[in-house]
Amino acid sequence: MNKKSSSKISDDAPMVTQADLDRARFRVNLQDVPRKQRVNIMIDTGVIAFFKLKAGQRGYQTLINETLKQAMRQEEIETVLRRIVREELAHSD
């Protein structure tokens, strides 16, 4: 193992297994919440058709869920980048 990779990876940390994830508790504002929640929403027929075609065997609802999570992460990234750019511009004045 080279110096570069050994500084980023700690052998002291145990591997996280699927069993560990299955036992995990999900919390929002320190309150336990279920992993998933059933909701009823109206979605355009074309959107459903698109996700059904794209999903294949995976299931279109899973793909919609993953797409929504990706949009959330993207928004978080954009917020952080905008803050950093503002801070850098403020320092350059």
ABEGO torsion letter per residue (X at the ends): XBAAAAAABBAABBBBBAAAAAABBBBBGGBBBBABBBBBBBBBAAAAAAAAAAAEAAEAAAAAAAAAAAAAAAAAAAAAAAAAAAAAAAAAX
